Amino acid sequence: MAVSLRTRPAQGEAAAPAPAAGTGSRDRRGRRACTAPVGAVRSGVGWSGCAPIAPGPPRLRWVVVERVEIAVVGGGVMGAATAWQLARRGADVLLLERFEPGHHEGASHGATRNYNTAYSSEHYLDLVLRARTLWDELASEAGTRVLDDVGLLNHGGGEARWGGVRTALHARGLAADWLSAPEAQERWPALRFRPCGTAGRDVLLVPSGARVRAAVAWRALHDGVARHGGRVRTGARAVALVPQRRGGVRIELQGGDDVVAGTVVVTVGAWTAGLVGELVPLPDLVVTQEQPAHFAPVLAAAEGIPGFNHAADPDRPEDAFFRSDFYGMATPGEGVKAGWHGTGAVVDPDARTYAAEPVQLADLRRYAELWLPGVDPEAATPISCTYTSTATTDFVLDRHGDLVVGAGFSGHGYKFAPAIGEVLARLALGGGAPEARAAAPFRIGDGRRAGAGRAGGFGT
């Protein structure tokens, strides 16, 4: 790490004509403050600038510029996982997080997530199985439990909906077993199941599914960064990224010191397009405010249910109110977490209401009344989070110049976090090497610019 002093305009101040290059004013130590036109730093020239206070003479604003090998901007689960992977590899890494620990502004907060292995696409199976290995390594390293092996239930649509998942899991040597609706009902009375299609193939039980202790995992990743020699700085909001003429990227931080890194990894979720949309050819990213809820249990059995995915049956009129596929899991101490998938209102992440939309909440309660006999449908505590989604629900994991971007996790990314961190770390360390790139569906390309493709439910 290296630290130096530079100047740039104080935020919110208008620029004034600057001295010609090489003639600028000097501070009392004789250091030249202005050597190029104000604003040059934003064009990538690398000069740091000065600005006046109007009226009156120019005011020089000295800022500390810290230099690091790799900076990760965004300290949610994806950024933390990336910084952990980089630190494990001995990289000089700094993790910058806009908010303080424990905030509820993005998509990484909350106590639980499903570790959902019910995928049929090879690139997702590669990623989710690698994630399991890395979750276990993190747990061992941190001396804490990160996953609870509760299993996963998939129902609705029967073999037509879940048969491909079963085939793909079997090909990987993973169990995936059909149950009839009555069999499942007897084992898990806090859930409701319905016969559909081929007899005995109503519910697909996937034992490899689990529940992520999300808050524990996030903390373990942050601690892991420091344990391996990386650094974490909270309350550090990046307001601009400025590629430098001689390589590297300058990170301008709100109200304070800047950072110059050889490579910058951007994992800022809902703020991605605003921070790098003009620098990287991103696909369309749509930010929505989602509103799952915790339902209070009325049966003790509700606290021991597996995670579940429930697909609407298009041939059943009674499923017409479904807004999307449905998901849920037990959250110890908080009830059963359940919600629609990617159906919230489009929002500006800096202007959210955090309030539950009444009609959508009513449909959520209706679902609980019909399908969750182990909970009180009226005792719902809404949760607010964001999804940042691509048109296909496929992630963005790629490098563009000295910027690496992890984005578009579309409501199904958390379970993959340590494997995604490994991919992003490899991209940061490997430059543009072909072997460092992610699977093709995750790459930036012209085919992703205009929202091409079809959403795939849970990402399958």
N, C-alpha and C positions, 0 to 999 in steps of 0.2 A: 504493500500500500504506500502511495506517495501523496503528499498534501502540498498544495501550492496556493498562492493568492492570485485572484483575478478580479476584474470588475465587470459588472453588467448592469443594465438599467434596473432600478428599483421597480418592483411590480406596480403597474397602474400608472406609471409616469410616462408622459409623452416624450418622444425623442426630439432632440434639437440638432441643428447642423453640427457635425463633429469636425475637429481639426483634421487636416490632411494627414495621410499616413506618414508616420515618422516624426510628426511635429506636436503630438498631443501634450496636454498638461501633465505635470508630475506631482506625486504626493510628496510629503515632507522628507521622505527617505530618498527621493530622487527617482522613484520608479515611474515610468511612463504609464499613464492611465488610459489614454485614448490613442489608438494607432490605426483605426479604420472606421468607416462609417458605422454609425449606430445601426444595429439590426443585422450586421454581417454574420453574427453568430447563428442566427436562425436560417441563414442560407447555407450553413454547413462549412463556412470559411474557418471557423474555429476561434475568431476573435471574440472577446468577452464583453466589450461595449461599455458605455457610460450614458447617463441621461441627466437632464437638468431638473431642478424644481422650479416650476413656473409660478410667479416671476422670480428672477434672480439668477445668479451664476450657476453653472453645472455643479451637481453634487456627485462626488465619486462614491460608489457603493462597492466596497471590497467584500468579496465572498471567498470562502475557502473552497478549493476544488480538490476533492479527494479522487485519487486514481486507483483503480482496481482492475484485476484481470477480467472478472465477470461480475456483473450486477444483475440481480433478479428483481424486477419491479412487480410488486404484488405478492403479499405474504399470506394469501389464502392457502388452501391445501395444495393446490398445484404449484404455486411458487415455493412453498415450504418444502415440498417433495423434491423439487428441482434443486434448490439450494442444498438440501441434505445430500442428494446424489453427487453434486459437485464437490461439496466439502469432503465427502468420503473418498473422493478421488484426488484429494490434495490441492484442489484449485483455490486460488485467492478469490473468494466469493463474498459479496455483500448482498443481503436480502433487505429490500426497502419495502415497507408497508405503510400505507397512508393512514390507517386507523390504529387505534390502540387495541391490545388484546381483549377479547371478550365482546367485540362489537357485533352488531347484527345487520350490517349494511349490504353484504354481498350474498354469496351462495355457499359459504363454507361453515356457517355457524350451525348450531343444533347438536343434539346428543347422539343421533343415530343416522345411519344410511344403510340401505340394502347392499350387501355384496352379492350382486345378482349375476350368476353365471349362465343365465338362460339366453345365450346368443347362438346363432347359427353361422355368422360370418367369421371367416378364418382370422381376419385381422383383429376382430374384437376378442375372439377366444385366445389368440396369442397374448394379447394385452392383459386380459383378466386373469389368466393363469400365471403369467409373470407377476402380476400384482400380488397374488396370494403369497408367492415366495417372498416378495419384498415386504409385505405386511408382517409376515412371520419374522423376518430378519429385524424389522423395526421393533417389534414387540420384545424380541430377545435382547436387543441392544438397550432398549429403554427399561427393561425389567417390568413390563406391564402388559396387560391383555388389551389387544387392539380389536380382535375379531371374536365374536361369539358364534359358534357353529350350530346355528339354529335350523339350517336348511332353508329351502325355498319352494313355495307352491305356486304353480302356474295353472290357471283355469280360465274357462270361457273360450268357446271355439273348438275345444277338443283337439282331435288329431290334426285337423286342417290348420289350426293355428300353431300348435306346439310340436307337431311331428318332426319338423325339420330341426328344431332345437334338440330333440331327443337323439336323432340320428347323428348330429354334429358332436354332441357330448359323448356318445358312445364311441365315436371315432377317435376321441381323445382319451379314451379309457375311463371316462367319468360316468357314474351311475345316473340314470334318469328313468324313473319307474312310473308306470301308469297306475292310477287308482280309480276306482269307481267313485261317484259322488257319495253314495252311502258309506263306503269305507272311509273316505276323507272326513265326512261329517262325524263319524263315530270317533275318529282320532282327534279332531280339532273342533269341538262343539261351539267355540267362539266365532267360527266362520261358517258361512253357508255356501254350499256347492250345489250345482244343478247338472243332471245328466245332459249330455250333448253328443250327438253323433254316435260313433261306434261304442257299443256296450263295453263298459269297463275302462274306457279311455277318456275319462272326464277331467282328471286332474293329473298333472305331471309333477311328481316330487323330485326335486333335484337336491340331493344331500350335500353337494359341494357349496350350495348357497350359504351365506352367513350374514351376520349383522355387524357393520362397522361401528365401533365406538368412536364416533366422529370427533367429538371434542377432545377425547383422550389422544386420538391419532394426530390431530392438528398440533397439540401441545408437544407430543413426542417428536414430531418432525422438527418443530422449532428448536427444541432442546438439542436434537441431533445435529442441527447445523452448528451450534456453538460447541458441542462435544467434539466435533471433527475439525474445529479451527475456523469455521466461517463466522460471519458477523451478521447480526440482525438489528435493523434500526426501524423502530415504529414511529408514527407521527411524521412520516416523511412522504409527502405527496409529490409525485412527479407531475409537473405541469407541461413539460415539453421534452421531446427527445430530439437531439440535433446531431445527425451524422457528421463526423469530422472529416475534413479534406484528406488528412493523412491516415485515416482509419480510426475505428472506434466510434463511440457515441457519447455525447454529453447529455447527462440527465439534469435538467433544470428543476430544482426543487422549490416548492412554494415557500417563500419567505426566508430562504436561508441558503445553506451551502449546496454546491453542485457536486456531481460525481461524473467522472469520465471513466468509461470502461471500454476495454477492448471489444467485448461482446455484451450485449444487453438482452436478457430474456424477459419477455413481457407476458405476465400472467395476471392481468387485472380484470378478468371477467367482464362485467357489464360496461366497463370503461375502455375496452379494447379499441373500438373504432375511433373514439374521441382522441386517444393517445397516439395511435399508430396508423389510423386509416389513411392518412395522406402519405405515409412512407412505405406501406406494405400493401400489395394487391390482395386484400382480404376478400373472401366471399361475403355475401350479405350476412350480417349478424343482427338478430332481432332480440331485443331485451324485453322480457316480460316479468311482471310481478306475479308470482305464484302464491297460492294460499292453501297449503295443506292444513291439517288440524290434528291436535291430540284429542282423542275421545276417551272419556273416563270409563274404565272397565266396570262391568256389573257381574261378570263371571271371572273367577280366579284363573280359569283356563285362558283368558284373553292375554294374560301376561306371559304365557309360554308359547304363543303361536310362532310358526316360522314366518319369515318374510313372505310376501305374496305379490303376484302380478295377476290382474284380472282383466281379460280382454272382453269387450262387448261382443255379443253375438248379433251380427247384422240381420239375422233371420228372426230375431225375437223382438216383437214390438215393445215388450216391457223394458228392453235395454235402450230404447230410443233417447232417453234422457242422459245417457252416458256422454260426457263431454270429450272423453278420450279413454284409452286404457287407464286402469286404476292400479295403484300400488299401495302397500302398507307394510307395517312392521310393528312389533311391540317395542316400546321405549320405556325401559324400567324407570318407575317413579313418575312418569308423565302420561302413561296410558298407551293407546294404540295410535300411532301416527299413520295417517292415511290421506291420500289426495289424488286429484287428477294430474295428468302429465302434460305440461306445456300448453295450458289453456288460459293463462292469465292475460291481463291487459298489457299492451305495449306501453312501456314507461321510459322516462328519463331517469337513470339511476340516481341522479342528484335531486330529483323532485318527486320521490315516491310518497304515497299516502300511508303505506303500511297497513291500511285498513282492508278488511275482508270485503269483497264485493258481495252484496246480499243475495243475489240470485244464484251465483255460483256456490256460495256457502249453503244455501237451501238445498241445492242438488247434492252437495257433499253429505249433508245430514240425511237426505233421502237415501243415498247409497248406504249409509251406515245402518239405517232402519231396516233396509231390505237384506243386506248382505253381511252385516257384522252383529250377530245376535249377542255377542259378548260385551258390547259397549252400550252406553247411553247416548243415543244420537243427538239429544238436546244438550248434552254436557260436552260441548266442543270448544277447545281453546285454539283459535286460528293462529297460524304461523305465517310470517311473511318472508319470502326470499326471492331471489332473481334467477331466471334462466337466461342464458345467452345462447341462442340457438342458430344453427345453420339450417338451410332448407332441407338437407338430407338427414339431419341430426348427427352427421359425421364431424369429428373434431378437426381443428386446425392445429397441426404440429409441424412446423417447418421453419426454415431459415431464409432470410432475405437480407443480403449484405451482412452487416454486423448485428442485425436484429434477429432474434429467435422468438417466435410467437407460439403460445399455447392458448387456445381460445375455442369458443363455440362448443362447449361441453354439453349443451342441449339437455340438461337435466339428468344425464346419466353418466357423469364423469367421475364422481367422487370415488367409487370403488376401485377405479383404475389408477388413482393418484400416484402411488410410488412408481408404477411402471411408466406413467406419463412423465414423471420427473426424470426417470432414467433416459427416456427418448429425448427430452429437451436438453438434458445435460450432455448427451452424446452429440447433439446438434451444436451446442455451444462450444464444445471442446474440439469437435471434428471439422469445423468450418464447413465448406461445401462438399466434403467427401461423399461420394454416392453411398458408401456403406453406413454413413451416419444418418441417413434420411429415414423418416418414418414410412410406414406402409403407404402405398399409393393413395388410398382414399383420404388420407389425412394431409396430403400435400396441397400447397397453394398452386393454383393453376387457372388458366383462362376458363376452363369448364366449370369452375366454382364461383365465378364472379357474379353471375346473374341469378343466383338462387336455383340452379339446376338441380333436378333430382326429386326424390319423394321421401317424405318423412317416414321413418321406420318404426313407429311405436316406441318400444323400449330400446331401440338401436339394433334390433335384430335384422 
